[in-house]
Amino acid sequence: MRLTIFWERMADHFGAAYADSFARDHVMTELGGRTVHQALDAGWEAKDVWRAVCASMDVPADKR
């Protein structure tokens, strides 16, 4: 998954303003105690980060 698609999905689900705030501030167990930004910076694949967000935040199946 390209990062542009990842950020589009984040904005679609959370709203453009909250997506970045969530990605910067929300520490997720699914990401090893990292935020979205930290996981991406550490080299995690965008698709794996998106899957973690979906699992953590109960994103509906049709949005995954």
Distance bins in CASP14 RR format, pairs under 12 A and 6 or more apart:
PFRMAT RR
TARGET T0000
AUTHOR 0000-0000-0000
RMODE 2
METHOD distances of the structure
MODEL  1
1 7 0 0 0 0 0 1 0 0 0 0 0
1 8 0 0 0 0 0 1 0 0 0 0 0
1 9 0 0 0 0 1 0 0 0 0 0 0
1 10 0 0 0 0 0 1 0 0 0 0 0
1 40 0 0 0 0 0 1 0 0 0 0 0
1 44 0 0 0 0 0 1 0 0 0 0 0
1 45 1 0 0 1 0 0 0 0 0 0 0
1 46 1 0 1 0 0 0 0 0 0 0 0
1 47 1 1 0 0 0 0 0 0 0 0 0
1 48 0 0 0 0 1 0 0 0 0 0 0
1 49 0 0 0 0 1 0 0 0 0 0 0
1 50 1 0 0 1 0 0 0 0 0 0 0
1 51 0 0 0 0 1 0 0 0 0 0 0
1 53 0 0 0 0 0 1 0 0 0 0 0
1 64 0 0 0 0 0 1 0 0 0 0 0
2 8 0 0 0 0 1 0 0 0 0 0 0
2 9 0 0 0 0 0 1 0 0 0 0 0
2 45 0 0 0 0 0 1 0 0 0 0 0
2 46 1 0 0 1 0 0 0 0 0 0 0
2 47 0 0 0 0 1 0 0 0 0 0 0
2 50 0 0 0 0 0 1 0 0 0 0 0
3 9 0 0 0 0 0 1 0 0 0 0 0
3 10 0 0 0 0 0 1 0 0 0 0 0
3 23 0 0 0 0 0 1 0 0 0 0 0
3 36 0 0 0 0 0 1 0 0 0 0 0
3 37 0 0 0 0 0 1 0 0 0 0 0
3 40 1 0 0 1 0 0 0 0 0 0 0
3 41 0 0 0 0 0 1 0 0 0 0 0
3 43 0 0 0 0 0 1 0 0 0 0 0
3 44 0 0 0 0 0 1 0 0 0 0 0
3 45 0 0 0 0 0 1 0 0 0 0 0
3 46 1 0 1 0 0 0 0 0 0 0 0
3 47 0 0 0 0 0 1 0 0 0 0 0
3 49 0 0 0 0 1 0 0 0 0 0 0
3 50 0 0 0 0 0 1 0 0 0 0 0
4 10 0 0 0 0 0 1 0 0 0 0 0
4 11 0 0 0 0 0 1 0 0 0 0 0
4 46 0 0 0 0 1 0 0 0 0 0 0
5 11 0 0 0 0 0 1 0 0 0 0 0
5 12 0 0 0 0 0 1 0 0 0 0 0
5 46 1 0 0 1 0 0 0 0 0 0 0
5 47 0 0 0 0 1 0 0 0 0 0 0
5 49 0 0 0 0 0 1 0 0 0 0 0
5 50 0 0 0 0 1 0 0 0 0 0 0
6 12 0 0 0 0 0 1 0 0 0 0 0
6 13 0 0 0 0 0 1 0 0 0 0 0
6 19 0 0 0 0 1 0 0 0 0 0 0
6 23 0 0 0 0 1 0 0 0 0 0 0
6 36 0 0 0 0 1 0 0 0 0 0 0
6 37 0 0 0 0 0 1 0 0 0 0 0
6 39 0 0 0 0 0 1 0 0 0 0 0
6 40 0 0 0 0 1 0 0 0 0 0 0
6 44 0 0 0 0 0 1 0 0 0 0 0
6 45 0 0 0 0 1 0 0 0 0 0 0
6 46 1 0 1 0 0 0 0 0 0 0 0
6 47 1 0 0 1 0 0 0 0 0 0 0
6 48 0 0 0 0 0 1 0 0 0 0 0
6 49 1 0 0 1 0 0 0 0 0 0 0
6 50 1 0 1 0 0 0 0 0 0 0 0
6 51 0 0 0 0 0 1 0 0 0 0 0
6 52 0 0 0 0 0 1 0 0 0 0 0
6 53 0 0 0 0 1 0 0 0 0 0 0
6 54 0 0 0 0 0 1 0 0 0 0 0
7 13 0 0 0 0 0 1 0 0 0 0 0
7 14 0 0 0 0 0 1 0 0 0 0 0
7 15 0 0 0 0 0 1 0 0 0 0 0
7 16 0 0 0 0 1 0 0 0 0 0 0
7 19 1 0 0 1 0 0 0 0 0 0 0
7 20 0 0 0 0 1 0 0 0 0 0 0
7 22 0 0 0 0 0 1 0 0 0 0 0
7 23 0 0 0 0 1 0 0 0 0 0 0
7 36 0 0 0 0 1 0 0 0 0 0 0
7 37 0 0 0 0 0 1 0 0 0 0 0
7 40 0 0 0 0 1 0 0 0 0 0 0
7 46 0 0 0 0 1 0 0 0 0 0 0
7 49 0 0 0 0 0 1 0 0 0 0 0
7 50 0 0 0 0 0 1 0 0 0 0 0
7 53 0 0 0 0 0 1 0 0 0 0 0
8 14 0 0 0 0 0 1 0 0 0 0 0
8 15 0 0 0 0 0 1 0 0 0 0 0
8 16 0 0 0 0 1 0 0 0 0 0 0
8 19 0 0 0 0 1 0 0 0 0 0 0
8 46 0 0 0 0 0 1 0 0 0 0 0
8 50 0 0 0 0 0 1 0 0 0 0 0
8 63 0 0 0 0 0 1 0 0 0 0 0
9 15 0 0 0 0 0 1 0 0 0 0 0
9 16 0 0 0 0 0 1 0 0 0 0 0
9 19 0 0 0 0 1 0 0 0 0 0 0
9 23 0 0 0 0 0 1 0 0 0 0 0
9 36 0 0 0 0 0 1 0 0 0 0 0
9 46 0 0 0 0 1 0 0 0 0 0 0
9 47 0 0 0 0 0 1 0 0 0 0 0
9 49 0 0 0 0 0 1 0 0 0 0 0
9 50 1 0 0 1 0 0 0 0 0 0 0
9 51 0 0 0 0 0 1 0 0 0 0 0
9 53 0 0 0 0 1 0 0 0 0 0 0
9 54 0 0 0 0 1 0 0 0 0 0 0
9 57 0 0 0 0 0 1 0 0 0 0 0
9 59 0 0 0 0 1 0 0 0 0 0 0
9 60 0 0 0 0 0 1 0 0 0 0 0
9 62 0 0 0 0 0 1 0 0 0 0 0
9 63 1 0 0 1 0 0 0 0 0 0 0
9 64 0 0 0 0 1 0 0 0 0 0 0
10 16 0 0 0 0 1 0 0 0 0 0 0
10 17 0 0 0 0 0 1 0 0 0 0 0
10 18 0 0 0 0 1 0 0 0 0 0 0
10 19 1 1 0 0 0 0 0 0 0 0 0
10 20 0 0 0 0 1 0 0 0 0 0 0
10 21 0 0 0 0 0 1 0 0 0 0 0
10 22 1 0 0 1 0 0 0 0 0 0 0
10 23 1 0 0 1 0 0 0 0 0 0 0
10 24 0 0 0 0 0 1 0 0 0 0 0
10 26 0 0 0 0 0 1 0 0 0 0 0
10 36 1 0 0 1 0 0 0 0 0 0 0
10 37 0 0 0 0 0 1 0 0 0 0 0
10 40 0 0 0 0 0 1 0 0 0 0 0
10 46 0 0 0 0 1 0 0 0 0 0 0
10 49 0 0 0 0 1 0 0 0 0 0 0
10 50 1 0 0 1 0 0 0 0 0 0 0
10 52 0 0 0 0 0 1 0 0 0 0 0
10 53 1 0 0 1 0 0 0 0 0 0 0
10 54 0 0 0 0 0 1 0 0 0 0 0
10 57 0 0 0 0 0 1 0 0 0 0 0
10 59 0 0 0 0 0 1 0 0 0 0 0
10 63 0 0 0 0 0 1 0 0 0 0 0
11 17 0 0 0 0 1 0 0 0 0 0 0
11 18 0 0 0 0 1 0 0 0 0 0 0
11 19 1 0 1 0 0 0 0 0 0 0 0
11 20 0 0 0 0 1 0 0 0 0 0 0
11 21 0 0 0 0 0 1 0 0 0 0 0
11 22 0 0 0 0 0 1 0 0 0 0 0
11 23 0 0 0 0 0 1 0 0 0 0 0
11 63 0 0 0 0 0 1 0 0 0 0 0
12 18 0 0 0 0 0 1 0 0 0 0 0
12 19 0 0 0 0 1 0 0 0 0 0 0
12 50 0 0 0 0 0 1 0 0 0 0 0
12 53 0 0 0 0 0 1 0 0 0 0 0
12 59 0 0 0 0 1 0 0 0 0 0 0
12 60 0 0 0 0 0 1 0 0 0 0 0
12 62 0 0 0 0 0 1 0 0 0 0 0
12 63 1 0 0 1 0 0 0 0 0 0 0
12 64 0 0 0 0 0 1 0 0 0 0 0
13 19 1 0 0 1 0 0 0 0 0 0 0
13 22 0 0 0 0 1 0 0 0 0 0 0
13 23 0 0 0 0 0 1 0 0 0 0 0
13 50 0 0 0 0 1 0 0 0 0 0 0
13 53 1 0 0 1 0 0 0 0 0 0 0
13 54 0 0 0 0 1 0 0 0 0 0 0
13 56 0 0 0 0 0 1 0 0 0 0 0
13 57 1 0 0 1 0 0 0 0 0 0 0
13 58 0 0 0 0 0 1 0 0 0 0 0
13 59 1 0 1 0 0 0 0 0 0 0 0
13 60 0 0 0 0 1 0 0 0 0 0 0
13 62 0 0 0 0 0 1 0 0 0 0 0
13 63 1 0 0 1 0 0 0 0 0 0 0
13 64 0 0 0 0 1 0 0 0 0 0 0
14 20 0 0 0 0 1 0 0 0 0 0 0
14 21 0 0 0 0 1 0 0 0 0 0 0
14 22 1 0 1 0 0 0 0 0 0 0 0
14 23 0 0 0 0 1 0 0 0 0 0 0
14 24 0 0 0 0 0 1 0 0 0 0 0
14 25 0 0 0 0 0 1 0 0 0 0 0
14 26 0 0 0 0 1 0 0 0 0 0 0
14 36 0 0 0 0 0 1 0 0 0 0 0
14 53 0 0 0 0 1 0 0 0 0 0 0
14 54 0 0 0 0 0 1 0 0 0 0 0
14 57 0 0 0 0 1 0 0 0 0 0 0
14 59 0 0 0 0 1 0 0 0 0 0 0
14 63 0 0 0 0 0 1 0 0 0 0 0
15 21 0 0 0 0 1 0 0 0 0 0 0
15 22 0 0 0 0 1 0 0 0 0 0 0
15 23 0 0 0 0 0 1 0 0 0 0 0
16 22 0 0 0 0 0 1 0 0 0 0 0
16 23 0 0 0 0 0 1 0 0 0 0 0
17 23 0 0 0 0 0 1 0 0 0 0 0
17 24 0 0 0 0 0 1 0 0 0 0 0
18 24 0 0 0 0 0 1 0 0 0 0 0
18 25 0 0 0 0 0 1 0 0 0 0 0
18 26 0 0 0 0 0 1 0 0 0 0 0
18 57 0 0 0 0 0 1 0 0 0 0 0
19 25 0 0 0 0 0 1 0 0 0 0 0
19 26 0 0 0 0 0 1 0 0 0 0 0
19 36 0 0 0 0 1 0 0 0 0 0 0
19 37 0 0 0 0 0 1 0 0 0 0 0
19 50 0 0 0 0 0 1 0 0 0 0 0
19 53 0 0 0 0 1 0 0 0 0 0 0
19 57 0 0 0 0 0 1 0 0 0 0 0
20 26 0 0 0 0 0 1 0 0 0 0 0
20 35 0 0 0 0 0 1 0 0 0 0 0
20 36 0 0 0 0 1 0 0 0 0 0 0
20 37 0 0 0 0 1 0 0 0 0 0 0
21 35 0 0 0 0 0 1 0 0 0 0 0
21 36 0 0 0 0 0 1 0 0 0 0 0
21 37 0 0 0 0 0 1 0 0 0 0 0
22 28 0 0 0 0 1 0 0 0 0 0 0
22 35 0 0 0 0 1 0 0 0 0 0 0
22 36 1 0 0 1 0 0 0 0 0 0 0
22 37 0 0 0 0 1 0 0 0 0 0 0
22 49 0 0 0 0 0 1 0 0 0 0 0
22 53 0 0 0 0 1 0 0 0 0 0 0
22 56 0 0 0 0 0 1 0 0 0 0 0
22 57 0 0 0 0 1 0 0 0 0 0 0
22 59 0 0 0 0 0 1 0 0 0 0 0
23 31 0 0 0 0 0 1 0 0 0 0 0
23 34 0 0 0 0 0 1 0 0 0 0 0
23 35 1 0 0 1 0 0 0 0 0 0 0
23 36 1 1 0 0 0 0 0 0 0 0 0
23 37 1 0 1 0 0 0 0 0 0 0 0
23 38 0 0 0 0 1 0 0 0 0 0 0
23 39 0 0 0 0 1 0 0 0 0 0 0
23 40 0 0 0 0 1 0 0 0 0 0 0
23 41 0 0 0 0 0 1 0 0 0 0 0
23 46 0 0 0 0 0 1 0 0 0 0 0
23 49 0 0 0 0 1 0 0 0 0 0 0
23 50 0 0 0 0 0 1 0 0 0 0 0
23 52 0 0 0 0 0 1 0 0 0 0 0
23 53 0 0 0 0 1 0 0 0 0 0 0
23 57 0 0 0 0 0 1 0 0 0 0 0
24 34 0 0 0 0 0 1 0 0 0 0 0
24 35 1 0 0 1 0 0 0 0 0 0 0
24 36 1 0 0 1 0 0 0 0 0 0 0
24 37 1 0 1 0 0 0 0 0 0 0 0
24 38 0 0 0 0 1 0 0 0 0 0 0
24 39 0 0 0 0 0 1 0 0 0 0 0
24 40 0 0 0 0 0 1 0 0 0 0 0
24 41 0 0 0 0 0 1 0 0 0 0 0
25 34 0 0 0 0 0 1 0 0 0 0 0
25 35 1 0 0 1 0 0 0 0 0 0 0
25 36 0 0 0 0 1 0 0 0 0 0 0
25 37 0 0 0 0 1 0 0 0 0 0 0
25 38 0 0 0 0 0 1 0 0 0 0 0
26 33 0 0 0 0 0 1 0 0 0 0 0
26 34 0 0 0 0 1 0 0 0 0 0 0
26 35 1 0 0 1 0 0 0 0 0 0 0
26 36 1 0 0 1 0 0 0 0 0 0 0
26 37 0 0 0 0 1 0 0 0 0 0 0
26 38 0 0 0 0 0 1 0 0 0 0 0
26 39 0 0 0 0 0 1 0 0 0 0 0
26 49 0 0 0 0 0 1 0 0 0 0 0
26 52 0 0 0 0 0 1 0 0 0 0 0
26 53 0 0 0 0 1 0 0 0 0 0 0
26 56 0 0 0 0 1 0 0 0 0 0 0
26 57 0 0 0 0 1 0 0 0 0 0 0
27 33 1 0 1 0 0 0 0 0 0 0 0
27 34 1 0 0 1 0 0 0 0 0 0 0
27 35 1 0 1 0 0 0 0 0 0 0 0
27 36 0 0 0 0 1 0 0 0 0 0 0
27 37 0 0 0 0 0 1 0 0 0 0 0
27 38 0 0 0 0 1 0 0 0 0 0 0
27 39 0 0 0 0 0 1 0 0 0 0 0
27 52 0 0 0 0 0 1 0 0 0 0 0
27 56 0 0 0 0 0 1 0 0 0 0 0
28 34 1 0 0 1 0 0 0 0 0 0 0
28 35 1 0 0 1 0 0 0 0 0 0 0
28 36 1 0 0 1 0 0 0 0 0 0 0
28 37 0 0 0 0 0 1 0 0 0 0 0
28 38 0 0 0 0 1 0 0 0 0 0 0
28 39 1 0 0 1 0 0 0 0 0 0 0
28 44 0 0 0 0 0 1 0 0 0 0 0
28 48 0 0 0 0 0 1 0 0 0 0 0
28 49 0 0 0 0 1 0 0 0 0 0 0
28 50 0 0 0 0 0 1 0 0 0 0 0
28 51 0 0 0 0 0 1 0 0 0 0 0
28 52 1 0 1 0 0 0 0 0 0 0 0
28 53 1 0 0 1 0 0 0 0 0 0 0
28 54 0 0 0 0 0 1 0 0 0 0 0
28 55 0 0 0 0 1 0 0 0 0 0 0
28 56 1 0 1 0 0 0 0 0 0 0 0
28 57 0 0 0 0 1 0 0 0 0 0 0
29 35 0 0 0 0 0 1 0 0 0 0 0
29 39 0 0 0 0 0 1 0 0 0 0 0
29 52 0 0 0 0 1 0 0 0 0 0 0
29 55 0 0 0 0 1 0 0 0 0 0 0
29 56 1 0 0 1 0 0 0 0 0 0 0
30 36 0 0 0 0 0 1 0 0 0 0 0
30 39 0 0 0 0 1 0 0 0 0 0 0
30 44 0 0 0 0 0 1 0 0 0 0 0
30 48 0 0 0 0 1 0 0 0 0 0 0
30 49 0 0 0 0 1 0 0 0 0 0 0
30 50 0 0 0 0 0 1 0 0 0 0 0
30 51 0 0 0 0 1 0 0 0 0 0 0
30 52 1 1 0 0 0 0 0 0 0 0 0
30 53 0 0 0 0 1 0 0 0 0 0 0
30 54 0 0 0 0 1 0 0 0 0 0 0
30 55 1 0 1 0 0 0 0 0 0 0 0
30 56 1 0 1 0 0 0 0 0 0 0 0
30 57 0 0 0 0 1 0 0 0 0 0 0
31 37 0 0 0 0 0 1 0 0 0 0 0
31 38 1 0 0 1 0 0 0 0 0 0 0
31 39 1 0 1 0 0 0 0 0 0 0 0
31 40 0 0 0 0 1 0 0 0 0 0 0
31 41 0 0 0 0 0 1 0 0 0 0 0
31 42 0 0 0 0 1 0 0 0 0 0 0
31 43 0 0 0 0 0 1 0 0 0 0 0
31 44 1 0 0 1 0 0 0 0 0 0 0
31 45 0 0 0 0 0 1 0 0 0 0 0
31 48 0 0 0 0 1 0 0 0 0 0 0
31 49 1 0 0 1 0 0 0 0 0 0 0
31 50 0 0 0 0 0 1 0 0 0 0 0
31 51 0 0 0 0 0 1 0 0 0 0 0
31 52 1 0 1 0 0 0 0 0 0 0 0
31 53 0 0 0 0 1 0 0 0 0 0 0
31 55 0 0 0 0 0 1 0 0 0 0 0
31 56 0 0 0 0 1 0 0 0 0 0 0
32 38 0 0 0 0 1 0 0 0 0 0 0
32 39 1 0 0 1 0 0 0 0 0 0 0
32 42 0 0 0 0 1 0 0 0 0 0 0
32 44 0 0 0 0 1 0 0 0 0 0 0
32 48 0 0 0 0 0 1 0 0 0 0 0
32 49 0 0 0 0 0 1 0 0 0 0 0
32 52 0 0 0 0 1 0 0 0 0 0 0
32 56 0 0 0 0 0 1 0 0 0 0 0
33 39 0 0 0 0 1 0 0 0 0 0 0
33 42 0 0 0 0 0 1 0 0 0 0 0
33 44 0 0 0 0 0 1 0 0 0 0 0
33 52 0 0 0 0 0 1 0 0 0 0 0
33 56 0 0 0 0 0 1 0 0 0 0 0
34 40 0 0 0 0 1 0 0 0 0 0 0
34 41 0 0 0 0 1 0 0 0 0 0 0
34 42 1 0 0 1 0 0 0 0 0 0 0
34 43 0 0 0 0 0 1 0 0 0 0 0
34 44 0 0 0 0 1 0 0 0 0 0 0
34 48 0 0 0 0 0 1 0 0 0 0 0
34 49 0 0 0 0 1 0 0 0 0 0 0
34 52 0 0 0 0 1 0 0 0 0 0 0
34 53 0 0 0 0 0 1 0 0 0 0 0
34 56 0 0 0 0 0 1 0 0 0 0 0
35 41 0 0 0 0 1 0 0 0 0 0 0
35 42 0 0 0 0 0 1 0 0 0 0 0
35 44 0 0 0 0 0 1 0 0 0 0 0
35 49 0 0 0 0 1 0 0 0 0 0 0
35 52 0 0 0 0 0 1 0 0 0 0 0
35 53 0 0 0 0 0 1 0 0 0 0 0
35 56 0 0 0 0 0 1 0 0 0 0 0
36 42 0 0 0 0 0 1 0 0 0 0 0
36 43 0 0 0 0 0 1 0 0 0 0 0
36 44 0 0 0 0 1 0 0 0 0 0 0
36 46 0 0 0 0 1 0 0 0 0 0 0
36 48 0 0 0 0 0 1 0 0 0 0 0
36 49 1 0 1 0 0 0 0 0 0 0 0
36 50 0 0 0 0 1 0 0 0 0 0 0
36 51 0 0 0 0 0 1 0 0 0 0 0
36 52 0 0 0 0 1 0 0 0 0 0 0
36 53 1 0 0 1 0 0 0 0 0 0 0
36 54 0 0 0 0 0 1 0 0 0 0 0
36 56 0 0 0 0 0 1 0 0 0 0 0
36 57 0 0 0 0 0 1 0 0 0 0 0
37 43 0 0 0 0 0 1 0 0 0 0 0
37 44 0 0 0 0 0 1 0 0 0 0 0
37 46 0 0 0 0 0 1 0 0 0 0 0
37 49 0 0 0 0 1 0 0 0 0 0 0
38 44 0 0 0 0 1 0 0 0 0 0 0
38 49 0 0 0 0 1 0 0 0 0 0 0
38 52 0 0 0 0 0 1 0 0 0 0 0
39 45 0 0 0 0 1 0 0 0 0 0 0
39 46 0 0 0 0 1 0 0 0 0 0 0
39 47 0 0 0 0 0 1 0 0 0 0 0
39 48 0 0 0 0 1 0 0 0 0 0 0
39 49 1 0 1 0 0 0 0 0 0 0 0
39 50 0 0 0 0 0 1 0 0 0 0 0
39 51 0 0 0 0 0 1 0 0 0 0 0
39 52 1 0 0 1 0 0 0 0 0 0 0
39 53 0 0 0 0 1 0 0 0 0 0 0
39 56 0 0 0 0 0 1 0 0 0 0 0
40 46 1 0 0 1 0 0 0 0 0 0 0
40 47 0 0 0 0 0 1 0 0 0 0 0
40 48 0 0 0 0 1 0 0 0 0 0 0
40 49 1 0 0 1 0 0 0 0 0 0 0
40 50 0 0 0 0 0 1 0 0 0 0 0
40 52 0 0 0 0 0 1 0 0 0 0 0
40 53 0 0 0 0 0 1 0 0 0 0 0
41 49 0 0 0 0 0 1 0 0 0 0 0
42 48 0 0 0 0 0 1 0 0 0 0 0
42 49 0 0 0 0 0 1 0 0 0 0 0
43 49 0 0 0 0 1 0 0 0 0 0 0
44 50 0 0 0 0 0 1 0 0 0 0 0
44 51 0 0 0 0 0 1 0 0 0 0 0
44 52 0 0 0 0 1 0 0 0 0 0 0
44 53 0 0 0 0 0 1 0 0 0 0 0
45 51 0 0 0 0 1 0 0 0 0 0 0
45 52 0 0 0 0 0 1 0 0 0 0 0
46 52 0 0 0 0 0 1 0 0 0 0 0
46 53 0 0 0 0 0 1 0 0 0 0 0
47 53 0 0 0 0 0 1 0 0 0 0 0
47 54 0 0 0 0 0 1 0 0 0 0 0
47 64 0 0 0 0 0 1 0 0 0 0 0
48 54 0 0 0 0 0 1 0 0 0 0 0
48 55 0 0 0 0 0 1 0 0 0 0 0
49 55 0 0 0 0 0 1 0 0 0 0 0
49 56 0 0 0 0 0 1 0 0 0 0 0
50 56 0 0 0 0 0 1 0 0 0 0 0
50 57 0 0 0 0 0 1 0 0 0 0 0
50 59 0 0 0 0 1 0 0 0 0 0 0
50 63 0 0 0 0 0 1 0 0 0 0 0
50 64 1 0 0 1 0 0 0 0 0 0 0
51 57 0 0 0 0 0 1 0 0 0 0 0
51 59 0 0 0 0 1 0 0 0 0 0 0
51 64 1 0 0 1 0 0 0 0 0 0 0
52 59 0 0 0 0 0 1 0 0 0 0 0
52 64 0 0 0 0 0 1 0 0 0 0 0
53 59 1 0 0 1 0 0 0 0 0 0 0
53 63 0 0 0 0 0 1 0 0 0 0 0
53 64 0 0 0 0 1 0 0 0 0 0 0
54 60 0 0 0 0 1 0 0 0 0 0 0
54 61 0 0 0 0 1 0 0 0 0 0 0
54 62 0 0 0 0 0 1 0 0 0 0 0
54 63 1 0 0 1 0 0 0 0 0 0 0
54 64 1 0 1 0 0 0 0 0 0 0 0
55 61 0 0 0 0 0 1 0 0 0 0 0
55 64 0 0 0 0 1 0 0 0 0 0 0
57 63 0 0 0 0 0 1 0 0 0 0 0
57 64 0 0 0 0 0 1 0 0 0 0 0
58 64 0 0 0 0 0 1 0 0 0 0 0
END
